[in-house]
Amino acid sequence: MDATRLSSHVSVIGLAEPFVLAPPSTKALLFELTDVLYETTVWRRWLLRLLTRMGLSTNYQAFFDHWDRLFLGEINSGRRTMRDALATFLLSEGLAPTLVDEIVSAAGAQYKAIEAEPRLLPSVATTLSHLSGRGLPLAISADSDQSADQVREKLKKLGVAGQFRQVISSRDLRSAKPEPVCYLAAVTALGLAPHDVVFVGCRPAHLAGAAAVGLGTISIGGTAGAAADHRLTRFDQLLDLYG
């Protein structure tokens, strides 16, 4: 963001360094869904524990970096099913086909059980309520294997559906982040220009994709060193930016 558009410097407890208030020209916030509003690592940790017990030698970061890079976008854009992608991935990791079938079935059942009972991350509900109550439009750009209608149903379960004016899903777009359409479709639905909207995410590639099409960026609890206009450690620190 242009420094001439920024307000005074403030320090916030929990941040590694001082940051600047968001510019008043921000007209909407566009949120990623997973690991920003609710956590998805529960299933990942369960899967890795299972694979470790079956003899796979790896670590969380390396394993899921590989998964995200090669398969997650294919799933979230609707070009590949979770079952097919996971089977292909596990075979490429050297597991025996007989084990892969068993793991994929168990992993699918566990994934559905966890997704059926999503839980908001701390302070998300109250922060969203405060932001929308101040008249700031909020929207979702979800990287998801579910349609926008299904994402809305999930938001209802989470108790925050009424806070969002627009919900866009990668499944409907047939494209996943960081493809430009994933951001621009939401911006267009809001009736705004890219420079009016700030994207709130946690993955470096997603934040970079947002910046590339002209959105401001906020990283919440993401990878250390992820490039963003603001890096927050807690969701409720959005209120310090948009207070």
Contacts in CASP RR format, 6 or more apart in sequence:
PFRMAT RR
TARGET T0000
AUTHOR 0000-0000-0000
METHOD contacts of the structure
MODEL  1
MDATRLSSHVSVIGLAEPFVLAPPSTKALLFELTDVLYETTVWRRWLLRL
LTRMGLSTNYQAFFDHWDRLFLGEINSGRRTMRDALATFLLSEGLAPTLV
DEIVSAAGAQYKAIEAEPRLLPSVATTLSHLSGRGLPLAISADSDQSADQ
VREKLKKLGVAGQFRQVISSRDLRSAKPEPVCYLAAVTALGLAPHDVVFV
GCRPAHLAGAAAVGLGTISIGGTAGAAADHRLTRFDQLLDLYG
1 23 0 8 1.000
1 216 0 8 1.000
1 229 0 8 1.000
5 23 0 8 1.000
5 25 0 8 1.000
6 20 0 8 1.000
6 21 0 8 1.000
6 23 0 8 1.000
7 20 0 8 1.000
7 21 0 8 1.000
7 22 0 8 1.000
7 23 0 8 1.000
7 24 0 8 1.000
8 20 0 8 1.000
8 21 0 8 1.000
9 18 0 8 1.000
9 19 0 8 1.000
9 20 0 8 1.000
10 18 0 8 1.000
10 19 0 8 1.000
10 20 0 8 1.000
10 21 0 8 1.000
10 240 0 8 1.000
11 18 0 8 1.000
12 18 0 8 1.000
12 19 0 8 1.000
12 237 0 8 1.000
12 240 0 8 1.000
14 233 0 8 1.000
14 234 0 8 1.000
14 237 0 8 1.000
15 231 0 8 1.000
15 232 0 8 1.000
15 233 0 8 1.000
15 237 0 8 1.000
16 231 0 8 1.000
16 233 0 8 1.000
19 230 0 8 1.000
19 231 0 8 1.000
19 241 0 8 1.000
20 230 0 8 1.000
21 240 0 8 1.000
21 241 0 8 1.000
22 198 0 8 1.000
22 230 0 8 1.000
22 241 0 8 1.000
22 242 0 8 1.000
25 195 0 8 1.000
25 196 0 8 1.000
26 136 0 8 1.000
26 196 0 8 1.000
26 197 0 8 1.000
26 198 0 8 1.000
26 242 0 8 1.000
27 136 0 8 1.000
27 137 0 8 1.000
27 190 0 8 1.000
27 192 0 8 1.000
27 196 0 8 1.000
27 197 0 8 1.000
28 136 0 8 1.000
28 137 0 8 1.000
28 138 0 8 1.000
28 139 0 8 1.000
28 165 0 8 1.000
28 190 0 8 1.000
28 192 0 8 1.000
28 196 0 8 1.000
28 197 0 8 1.000
28 198 0 8 1.000
29 131 0 8 1.000
29 136 0 8 1.000
29 137 0 8 1.000
29 138 0 8 1.000
29 139 0 8 1.000
29 197 0 8 1.000
29 198 0 8 1.000
29 199 0 8 1.000
29 200 0 8 1.000
29 238 0 8 1.000
29 242 0 8 1.000
30 138 0 8 1.000
30 139 0 8 1.000
30 140 0 8 1.000
30 141 0 8 1.000
30 183 0 8 1.000
30 186 0 8 1.000
30 187 0 8 1.000
30 190 0 8 1.000
30 197 0 8 1.000
30 198 0 8 1.000
30 199 0 8 1.000
30 200 0 8 1.000
30 210 0 8 1.000
30 215 0 8 1.000
31 37 0 8 1.000
31 138 0 8 1.000
31 139 0 8 1.000
31 140 0 8 1.000
31 141 0 8 1.000
31 164 0 8 1.000
31 199 0 8 1.000
31 200 0 8 1.000
31 201 0 8 1.000
32 140 0 8 1.000
32 141 0 8 1.000
32 142 0 8 1.000
32 143 0 8 1.000
32 177 0 8 1.000
32 199 0 8 1.000
32 200 0 8 1.000
32 201 0 8 1.000
32 202 0 8 1.000
32 203 0 8 1.000
32 206 0 8 1.000
33 140 0 8 1.000
33 141 0 8 1.000
33 142 0 8 1.000
33 143 0 8 1.000
33 144 0 8 1.000
33 151 0 8 1.000
33 154 0 8 1.000
34 40 0 8 1.000
34 142 0 8 1.000
34 143 0 8 1.000
34 144 0 8 1.000
35 41 0 8 1.000
35 202 0 8 1.000
35 203 0 8 1.000
35 222 0 8 1.000
36 121 0 8 1.000
36 200 0 8 1.000
36 201 0 8 1.000
36 202 0 8 1.000
36 220 0 8 1.000
36 235 0 8 1.000
37 120 0 8 1.000
37 121 0 8 1.000
37 124 0 8 1.000
37 140 0 8 1.000
37 158 0 8 1.000
37 160 0 8 1.000
38 118 0 8 1.000
38 119 0 8 1.000
38 120 0 8 1.000
38 121 0 8 1.000
38 124 0 8 1.000
38 158 0 8 1.000
39 119 0 8 1.000
39 121 0 8 1.000
42 114 0 8 1.000
43 107 0 8 1.000
43 110 0 8 1.000
43 111 0 8 1.000
43 114 0 8 1.000
43 115 0 8 1.000
44 60 0 8 1.000
44 64 0 8 1.000
45 60 0 8 1.000
46 110 0 8 1.000
46 114 0 8 1.000
47 103 0 8 1.000
47 107 0 8 1.000
47 110 0 8 1.000
48 58 0 8 1.000
48 60 0 8 1.000
48 63 0 8 1.000
48 64 0 8 1.000
50 103 0 8 1.000
50 106 0 8 1.000
50 107 0 8 1.000
51 58 0 8 1.000
51 63 0 8 1.000
51 90 0 8 1.000
51 93 0 8 1.000
51 95 0 8 1.000
51 103 0 8 1.000
52 58 0 8 1.000
54 95 0 8 1.000
54 99 0 8 1.000
54 103 0 8 1.000
56 93 0 8 1.000
56 94 0 8 1.000
56 95 0 8 1.000
58 93 0 8 1.000
63 93 0 8 1.000
66 89 0 8 1.000
67 89 0 8 1.000
70 89 0 8 1.000
71 80 0 8 1.000
71 85 0 8 1.000
71 86 0 8 1.000
71 88 0 8 1.000
71 89 0 8 1.000
72 143 0 8 1.000
72 176 0 8 1.000
73 79 0 8 1.000
73 143 0 8 1.000
73 170 0 8 1.000
73 176 0 8 1.000
74 80 0 8 1.000
74 85 0 8 1.000
75 81 0 8 1.000
75 82 0 8 1.000
75 85 0 8 1.000
75 145 0 8 1.000
76 143 0 8 1.000
76 144 0 8 1.000
76 145 0 8 1.000
76 170 0 8 1.000
76 171 0 8 1.000
76 176 0 8 1.000
77 170 0 8 1.000
77 171 0 8 1.000
77 173 0 8 1.000
77 174 0 8 1.000
77 175 0 8 1.000
77 176 0 8 1.000
78 145 0 8 1.000
78 170 0 8 1.000
78 171 0 8 1.000
78 174 0 8 1.000
79 174 0 8 1.000
82 108 0 8 1.000
82 111 0 8 1.000
82 145 0 8 1.000
83 104 0 8 1.000
83 108 0 8 1.000
86 103 0 8 1.000
86 104 0 8 1.000
86 107 0 8 1.000
86 108 0 8 1.000
87 100 0 8 1.000
87 101 0 8 1.000
87 104 0 8 1.000
90 99 0 8 1.000
90 100 0 8 1.000
90 103 0 8 1.000
90 104 0 8 1.000
91 97 0 8 1.000
91 100 0 8 1.000
95 103 0 8 1.000
115 154 0 8 1.000
117 157 0 8 1.000
118 154 0 8 1.000
118 157 0 8 1.000
118 158 0 8 1.000
119 158 0 8 1.000
120 158 0 8 1.000
120 159 0 8 1.000
120 160 0 8 1.000
121 235 0 8 1.000
122 234 0 8 1.000
122 235 0 8 1.000
122 236 0 8 1.000
123 234 0 8 1.000
123 235 0 8 1.000
123 236 0 8 1.000
124 160 0 8 1.000
124 235 0 8 1.000
125 158 0 8 1.000
125 159 0 8 1.000
125 160 0 8 1.000
126 236 0 8 1.000
127 235 0 8 1.000
127 236 0 8 1.000
127 238 0 8 1.000
127 239 0 8 1.000
128 138 0 8 1.000
128 160 0 8 1.000
128 163 0 8 1.000
129 163 0 8 1.000
130 239 0 8 1.000
131 138 0 8 1.000
131 163 0 8 1.000
131 238 0 8 1.000
131 239 0 8 1.000
131 242 0 8 1.000
132 138 0 8 1.000
132 162 0 8 1.000
132 163 0 8 1.000
134 242 0 8 1.000
134 243 0 8 1.000
136 242 0 8 1.000
137 165 0 8 1.000
137 190 0 8 1.000
138 163 0 8 1.000
138 164 0 8 1.000
138 165 0 8 1.000
139 164 0 8 1.000
139 165 0 8 1.000
139 166 0 8 1.000
139 167 0 8 1.000
139 168 0 8 1.000
139 186 0 8 1.000
139 189 0 8 1.000
139 190 0 8 1.000
140 151 0 8 1.000
140 155 0 8 1.000
140 164 0 8 1.000
140 166 0 8 1.000
140 167 0 8 1.000
140 168 0 8 1.000
140 186 0 8 1.000
141 168 0 8 1.000
141 170 0 8 1.000
141 177 0 8 1.000
141 182 0 8 1.000
141 183 0 8 1.000
141 185 0 8 1.000
141 186 0 8 1.000
141 199 0 8 1.000
142 148 0 8 1.000
142 151 0 8 1.000
142 167 0 8 1.000
142 168 0 8 1.000
142 169 0 8 1.000
142 170 0 8 1.000
143 170 0 8 1.000
143 176 0 8 1.000
143 177 0 8 1.000
143 182 0 8 1.000
143 206 0 8 1.000
144 150 0 8 1.000
144 151 0 8 1.000
144 169 0 8 1.000
144 170 0 8 1.000
144 171 0 8 1.000
145 171 0 8 1.000
146 154 0 8 1.000
146 169 0 8 1.000
146 171 0 8 1.000
147 169 0 8 1.000
147 171 0 8 1.000
147 172 0 8 1.000
148 167 0 8 1.000
148 168 0 8 1.000
148 169 0 8 1.000
148 171 0 8 1.000
148 172 0 8 1.000
150 169 0 8 1.000
151 167 0 8 1.000
151 169 0 8 1.000
152 161 0 8 1.000
152 167 0 8 1.000
155 161 0 8 1.000
155 162 0 8 1.000
155 164 0 8 1.000
155 167 0 8 1.000
165 190 0 8 1.000
166 186 0 8 1.000
166 189 0 8 1.000
166 190 0 8 1.000
168 182 0 8 1.000
168 185 0 8 1.000
168 186 0 8 1.000
168 189 0 8 1.000
170 176 0 8 1.000
170 177 0 8 1.000
170 182 0 8 1.000
173 179 0 8 1.000
173 181 0 8 1.000
173 182 0 8 1.000
173 185 0 8 1.000
175 181 0 8 1.000
175 182 0 8 1.000
176 182 0 8 1.000
177 183 0 8 1.000
177 203 0 8 1.000
177 205 0 8 1.000
177 206 0 8 1.000
177 209 0 8 1.000
178 205 0 8 1.000
178 206 0 8 1.000
178 208 0 8 1.000
178 209 0 8 1.000
178 210 0 8 1.000
178 212 0 8 1.000
180 209 0 8 1.000
180 212 0 8 1.000
180 213 0 8 1.000
183 194 0 8 1.000
183 197 0 8 1.000
183 199 0 8 1.000
183 209 0 8 1.000
183 210 0 8 1.000
183 213 0 8 1.000
183 215 0 8 1.000
184 194 0 8 1.000
184 213 0 8 1.000
186 197 0 8 1.000
187 193 0 8 1.000
187 194 0 8 1.000
187 196 0 8 1.000
187 197 0 8 1.000
187 215 0 8 1.000
190 197 0 8 1.000
194 213 0 8 1.000
194 214 0 8 1.000
194 215 0 8 1.000
195 214 0 8 1.000
195 215 0 8 1.000
195 216 0 8 1.000
197 215 0 8 1.000
197 216 0 8 1.000
198 215 0 8 1.000
198 216 0 8 1.000
198 217 0 8 1.000
198 218 0 8 1.000
198 229 0 8 1.000
199 206 0 8 1.000
199 207 0 8 1.000
199 210 0 8 1.000
199 215 0 8 1.000
199 216 0 8 1.000
199 217 0 8 1.000
199 218 0 8 1.000
200 218 0 8 1.000
200 220 0 8 1.000
200 238 0 8 1.000
201 207 0 8 1.000
201 217 0 8 1.000
201 218 0 8 1.000
201 219 0 8 1.000
201 220 0 8 1.000
201 222 0 8 1.000
202 219 0 8 1.000
202 220 0 8 1.000
202 221 0 8 1.000
202 222 0 8 1.000
202 223 0 8 1.000
202 226 0 8 1.000
203 222 0 8 1.000
203 223 0 8 1.000
203 226 0 8 1.000
204 222 0 8 1.000
204 223 0 8 1.000
204 225 0 8 1.000
204 226 0 8 1.000
204 227 0 8 1.000
207 217 0 8 1.000
207 219 0 8 1.000
207 226 0 8 1.000
207 227 0 8 1.000
207 228 0 8 1.000
208 227 0 8 1.000
210 216 0 8 1.000
210 217 0 8 1.000
211 217 0 8 1.000
211 227 0 8 1.000
211 228 0 8 1.000
216 229 0 8 1.000
217 227 0 8 1.000
217 228 0 8 1.000
217 229 0 8 1.000
217 230 0 8 1.000
218 228 0 8 1.000
218 229 0 8 1.000
218 230 0 8 1.000
218 231 0 8 1.000
218 232 0 8 1.000
218 238 0 8 1.000
218 241 0 8 1.000
219 226 0 8 1.000
219 228 0 8 1.000
219 230 0 8 1.000
219 231 0 8 1.000
219 232 0 8 1.000
220 232 0 8 1.000
220 233 0 8 1.000
220 234 0 8 1.000
220 235 0 8 1.000
220 237 0 8 1.000
220 238 0 8 1.000
221 231 0 8 1.000
221 232 0 8 1.000
221 233 0 8 1.000
221 234 0 8 1.000
222 231 0 8 1.000
225 231 0 8 1.000
230 241 0 8 1.000
232 238 0 8 1.000
232 241 0 8 1.000
END
